[in-house]
Amino acid sequence: MRFGPLTLADAEGAVLAHSVKAGDTRLPKGRALTADDLAQLAAAGVAEVVVARPDADEVGEDGAATRVARVLAGPGLNLTAAVTGRVNLTAAAPGLLLADADAINRLNRVDEAVTVATVPAYAPLAAGALAATIKLIPFAIPESLLDRVERIAGETGPALRLVPWTGVRAGLVQTRLPGLKVSVLDKTAAVTASRLAAVGGTLVAERRTAHDAAAVAAALAELDGLDLLLVIGASAITDRRDVLPSGIERAGGHVLHFGMPVDPGNLMLLARLETTPVLGLPGCARSSHLNGFDWILQRLAAGLDVTAADIMGMGVGGLLVDIPDRPMPRAPKAPPQAKPAAPNVATLVLAAGSARRMGANKLLAEYGGQPLVRHAVAAAVAANPSRVTVVLGHQGDLVRAALAGLEVDFVEAPDHAQGLSASLKAGLATVAPGDAGVLVCLGDMPRVDADVHRRLLGRFTLSTASGNGAIVVPVAEGRRGNPVLWPRDLLPAMNAITGDQGARALLAIHAPRVVEVPADGGVHLDVDTPDALAALRRELEPVS
């Protein structure tokens, strides 16, 4: 390739080495000069230009960069059009970048003319995100050199590929000790759900249990069938014989590795229960800041196996915080990440039944100085103001009067005697077009408080960040209860239900979308008989 200044008379077809202004027009670097370009330059008083003129056996920068990119790019990566000798590789879908560092280094050492730069190996990428860039330094390179580069780059197959997220379904076990606030457990669950959502996964179930090995083993057994199990203790793991690893082993699992050369995240534990990965989380996993847990979670979420050798190889680059002296306090916290906007959710309280087993209208029965139904509706209003609709039927006027002063809407279910599905359909008809979901509550459950509602609404908000939203159900003592929050796209299926049944049959059909939220026993307690009401009232009696 010839390079240097040429008069305009000799420059047609040559590649402009530096941008030049021709009157009001700027001719960019890398442009193959045309007769019109040269006329503009002459009119502007330019006499000569610095150009490159490829030889006959050379390939231009754009063509060469494209050929190198095609050899490097494996599944999951897209090529951009070449511009000024540069081709970018971008992610075709959200996932994890796998890079053969040895192959990239071999290619970069062939000749200074060809360069490849990538984001770090195992970097999580959003769809369309930049994964690598191939840049030709000169304006052209010999065909023989390009052939050599292609051969070396392709010796072991594509050096770069993107593995998409697999949609991992995870369960979380949290242990408790006296003094550990419920708010800490709630935050940990929310942060974990957000972490999973960021890698295409879902936190579908959570268990909270005592901080002892037997309780941990029992909780893990309840989460059978999931893709990933996460365990975080009220106190950190300090030894392979500590509570969490002992609980994992008691459940039938075995510990693969304890500790990792990543800080924060040193006290990470890797285990396996049959074929399911189990992670004993360090305390830093309660924070949304990057830590060693993220590195392992990202690989598992992409369907990759993680071994002890993998973890031991994470030390270079494993110091994730910019602090000169551990264990001094960390630098000031970064600004908190913006929370996802809460979607609109309608709350329905079904209060239309005739209570045949009760013998009287149970919703009007006194409990704690108020009608039973008022407890359920007041909790709904406290958690979701201005979005609560009460479905009326049997003795609707009396139920309406019992709710006087509460900010709710009412709808009548004229065919409520046909069963629960009739009341449900009447309520679903009030769901607004902009509502992303509907929280279906029962009017005879006075022990479901506003906190349960808020947990369900909060978890639903997290789930909508990556799709239509999850089916969110409360769980106490390993059993699912009420109320249940349903995403909007399931409303047609709910409207198709008939007879004296609600929508719970849909939970089995849509099991992969179910997310569990821990709650207390109030999510199981409905008042269907006089004995049940009497037992409930006795709980309020002072102990003599």
N, C-alpha and C positions, 0 to 999 in steps of 0.2 A: 504494500500500500504506500502510495506516495502522499506526502504531507507537506504543506507549506503554502506560501503566498503564490497566487496566480493572478494574472491580469484577467479582466472580465472576458476578453476575447477567447481565453483558453479554459474558462471555468464552467461552461455548460455541462450539466450532468454530474459535476463534482459535489461532494457533501460538505456543507458549510460547517467549519470547525467551531466558529463562535457566532453568536447572534449578531446581526447587523441591522441598523436602521436605514431604511430606504424611503426617505420622505416621511409620510405619515404611517408607513408600514414597517413592522419589525419582522425580519426574517429570522426564524429560530435556528439555533444550533441543531445540526443533524439533517437539515433540509437539503434535498437534492435540487440543485439550482436549475431553474428552467430559463428559457429565453426571455420570458416576461419578467422573471426575477432580475435578470441581468440588465434589462432595459430600465427597470425601476432604479437599480443601483446606479446606473450611469447617469440617469436624470438627477439623482441626488448628489452627484459629484464624486461617487466612490470609484476609484480606479482599479483597485485590486482587493482580493479577499483571501483569507486563509482557509484552505479546504483540504479535504482528504479525498483521494481518488483510489478506490479499491482496484487491485489487480484482477485479472481474469479468473485466477484460481482462488479468489477469496469470497467469503460469504459476508453480506452486510450485517450490521449489528442486530437489527430486529429479527432477521431470519435465524441468525445464530443463537440468539437468546431464546427464541421460541423452541428450537430443536433441543437445546439443553434442558429447558423446562419440561418438555414432554418426556424426557428420559427420567427425570427426577420425580415427577408427580405420580403418586400412586392413588389408590381409591380414596374418595372423599375430598379430593382437592380439585379446584378449577383453575384454569389458566386465564389471565387477562390478555388482551391484545398487547403486542409489543409496542413500546413507545420509547424512542431514544435509547434503544439497546437494553431496555428493561422489561422483564415479564414478571408479574407477581403471581404467586400461588395463594388462593384464598380457600377458606373452608366452605365446602358445599352444604354442610349441616353442622349443628352444634356438636362438639365432641372434643377429643384429646388428640394432639399432634404427636405422632411417633416419628422420630428422626434417627437415622443411622449416622451418628456423628463421625464414625470412621470413614464412611463413604463420602460425606460432605467434605471432610478434611482432605481426603485423597484428591477430590476434584479441584478444590481450591489450590492445591499444590502442583497441579499440572502446568499452569501458565498464569502469569499475572493478568492476562487478557480476560479471563473468565472468573467471575466471582459469584458465590452463592451465600446469602445470609438468611438465617432462619430465626424465628422466635425460639425460646428454650424448648428442649425436648420435654414432652409430657405437659406442654402448655394447654390449658383449656381454652377453646376458641368458640366464639359465637359464629353463627352462619354468616358468611361473607367476610369474616375477619382475616387479616393478613397473616399468612403462615410463613412465607418465604419470598425472597426476591432474587431474581437472577439478573445480573448486570454485566454486559459486555463493556470493557473499558475502552478499547479502540473502536473506530467506526466499522471495522471489518477484520476478520481473522481468516487465515488460510483454511481451506477445506480439510487439509491433512490434520491440522490442529483440532478442528471441530470434530473430525472423526475420532481422534484419540480421546477427546473429552467425553464424547458420547459412549465410547466403549468402556472407559473407566467408570463413568457414572452408572452404567447399567450392569456392571459385573455381578452385583448381588441383588439385582432387582431394584425397584423404585426405592430411593433413599428416604422419601417422605410420604407419609400417608396419614389420613385422619380417621380415627375410630369413633363412630358416633356413640352418643350415650345410649344405654340399653333400657332406660326406664326402670332403674332399680327400685324395688319395693323394700323398705327398711322398717325395722322395729327398734324402739329405744327402751332400755331399762334404766331407771334412775333409782339409786338407793337413798334412803333418808336416815338422818341421825338427828337427835334433839338439837334444836337451835338452827337447823337449816330451813330457811324461809321457803314457803310455797312459791313465792314470787321468783325465787332463784330457779326452782324447778320449771316453772312456767316459761321463764325466759330461755332456759336451756332447750326446752322442747321447741320453742319458736325459732331460735337460732338454728337448731338442727334441721328443722323443716325447711328453712330458707336455704341452708347449705345443700340439702338434697335437691331442692327445686332448681338450684343453679346448675346442677349436673344432670338434669332431666329426671331426677328421682322423686320419690314420695315417701314421707314418713306416714305409714299407714296405721301404726299402732304404738302405744306407749304403755309401759307398766311402771308403777312406783311402788317400791317395796322396802322392807327393812334392810339395813346394811349388814347382812350376814350371808354366808355362802349358800345355805339351804334356800333362802328366799330368792336369791339371784337365780339359782338353778330352776326353781319353780316358775319364775317369771319368763326365763328363756324358753321353757317347755311350752308356755302359752303362746309364744310367738313362732311356733313351728310353721314352716312353709314359706317363709319370706326369703328374699334374696340376700339380705344383709342384716346382721344384728349388732347393735351398738349398746354398750354398757358404760355408764358413767357413775362413779361412786360419790357418796357424800364426803369421802376423803380419798386422796389420790392413791393409786397403786404404788407401793414401795418395794414389793418383792413378789416373786412368782408364787409364793405361798400366801399372799394377801387375800382379802375377801373376794374380790372380783375374779381373779384367775381360779381360785378354789371353787367358786360358784360355777364357772364355765366348765371346769373339769367334772364337777359333781353332776352337771347336766349331760355329761357324755362327751364333752369336747376336749381338745388338747391345745396347749399353748405352743405356738410356733416361734414367737420371738417377743422379748420384752425390752423396751428401750429403743430409741432411735437418735441418730446424730443430727437432729433438727431441733432448733430452739426458736420459738416455743414449740413444745411437743415431745420433749425428751421421754416422758413417762407413758408412751404409747405401748399398747399391748396388742399383738396380732395372734389370733387363735382361730380354730375351726371347729364347728359343731357338725359332724358328718361332712356334708359338702358345702355348708354355709359358712362364709367368713364371719368372724366375730371380732369386733374391735373393742378393747378396753380403752376408753378415752381419757386423755390427760385433762386436768382442770382447765387448761386454756381453751378447750373445745366449747366451753360455755360462752366464750366471746366470739363475735363475728370476725375478728381479725384473723389474718392468714396464719396458720400454724401447721404442724406436721400432719395432723388429722386430714387437712384438705388434700395434701399430696397423695395420701393413701386412698381417700375416698374417691378422688378423681379417677384413679386407675381402676378401682373396683367398679365405678359407675360406667366405665367404658368396656367392661367385660374382661379386663386384664387380670391375670393372677398376680398376687403380690407375695413375694417370698422374703425370708429373712435376709437373703443376699441383696435383694432389691433395697431393703431398708438400710442395710449397712453401707450401701453405696450412695446414700443421699447426703453425705456430710459436706461435700464441696457445694457451696451455695445454700447450705442448710441453716445458716444463721440468718433468720428472717427479720430480726429487729435491729434497728440502727442504734445500738447502745455500746459504749466502749467498755463497760465494766459490769458484769453480772455478779451478784444479784442486786445491784442497786436498782432503784425504781426506774421503770421504763420511761421513755420520753413522753411528752404530752400526747394524749389520745388524739387520733385523727377525728375530724368531724364525723358524727354518726351518719351511717348510710340512710338515705331516704327510704322510708317504709313504703311498700306498695299501697297505692290508693285503695281504700276500702270500696268494694263494689256494693251496689244497692241490693239489699236482701229484704224480702217481705217476710214477716212473721205471721203465721196463722196459729190461732188457738182454737182447737176443736172443742166446742162446748154445746153440742146439739143433742147428745144422746139422752135416751129416756131412763137409763139406769135401772133396768128391770131387776137385776140381782140385788140392788140396794133397797128396793121397795119404796124409796122416795128420791127426790132429786138430790143426788149426792153433791152436785156442784154448789148447792145452796146451804149444805150442812156447815155448821159453825166449827171452825178450827182456829185456835189462837186468837179468838175474838173477831174473826172475819169469815165471810163465806169462803168455802174451799177454793172456788174458782178465782176469787180475787187474788189469792197468793200466786197462782200460776200466771195470771195476766199481768200483775204488777211486776213480776220478775222480767217478763218479756218486754214491757214498756221501759223498764229501767235500762235494759241492755240495748234496745233498738227503738228509741223514741220516734213517734209519728209514723211507724211502719208496721203497726200491729193491727191485725183484723181478727175479730172474734166471730166464729161461725155459730149461729144460734139455731135452735130447733125446738125441742121440748121445753115448754115454759120459758120461751125466749124473752118475754117481757120481764119475768122475774130475774133471769140471769142478767139482762141488760141493767136492771135497777141495782143489782149487786155490784156492778162495775162502775157505778156513777162516780164521776170525777176523774176517771182514768182516761188518758188520751188515746182512744182506740176507735177504729171503725167497726161496723157490724155488717154482717151479711146473713141472710136467712137461707137455711137449707130446707126447702119445703118437703122434700122427700127423705128427710133424715131417718125416718123409721125403716128405710130399706137397708140401713147399715152404715158403717163408718165411711165406706167409700163415697157415699152420697154427700156427707159433710165435707169430705176432702175435696171433692170436685167443686162444690160451692165455693170453698175457700180459694182454690186454684184459679177460679174465674176472676178473682180480684187482683191477681199478680200483674203488675204493670209491665209494659213492653220493655222498659229499661232495667228491670230487675234481673240480676245474674243468678239468683237462687231464691229458695223459699225454705224457711225454718218452720217445720211442722211440729206443734206442741199439743199436748193433751191437757184439757182443763182440769182433770182430776189428779194432777201431780203437784201438790203444794210444796214439796221439798226440793223442787228444781229451782235453784235461785238464779239471780242475774249473772253471777260469775260463770255458771255453766254456759249460759247463752253467749257471754262474751268470748269464752274460749272457743266455742264452735264457730262464731263469726270470725274470730281472728285467724283460726286455722283455714277457714274457707278463703279468706283474703289471700293468704300465702299460696294456696293451691291455684287460684285464678291467674297468678303471674305467669304460668306456663301452659295454660289451656282453659278448658271450659269450667274447671273447678272440680273438686272432689265431693264425694258423699261423706259428710262429716257426722260421726256418731259418738256419743259419750260412752265410756266404758268404766265400770266399777266392779272390782273383784272378779275380773276376767269375763264379765258378761256385758253385752251391749244393752243400752237403755234408750230412753227418750229424753229430749226431742232429737229429731234428725234433720240435718240441713241438706237439701237436695239442690243440685245445679239445674239451671233452667232447661238444658237440653233434654232432661228426663221428664219434663212436665207431660209430654204426650203419653209416655208409658204410665205415669201416675193417673192420668185421666182415663186410661183404659181399664183400671181396676174396678171390679164389681163386688157386690155383696158386703158382708160385715167384716171387712179387712182393710187395713191401711196399705201403705206402700212398702212395708218391710220385706215382702217377697222379692222386691227388686234388688235388695242388698246382695243376695246370692248371685243373681244374674250379672250384676255389675261389680263383682267382688274386687277386681283390680283397682277400682276407683274409690274404694272405701278407705277412709282415714279415721283412726280412732283417737279420741281425746280423753284423758283421764278425768274422772269425776268421782263424787261420793255416791253413796247408796241411794240418794234421793232420785236418781235417774231410773230406778227400778220400781219405785213406790207409787202405785196408783191405788185409788180408793174405790173398790168395786163392791164391797160388802159391808154390812154394819160392823162385823168383827174387825175388819181392817180399819175402819174409822175409829172404833173404840181403842184399838192398839195405838193408833197415831195420836189420839188425844192423851193417852196415858204417858206418852213420852214427855208431855208438857207438865205433868204433875210433879210437884216438888218431892224430892226424896225425903222420907220421914226418918 
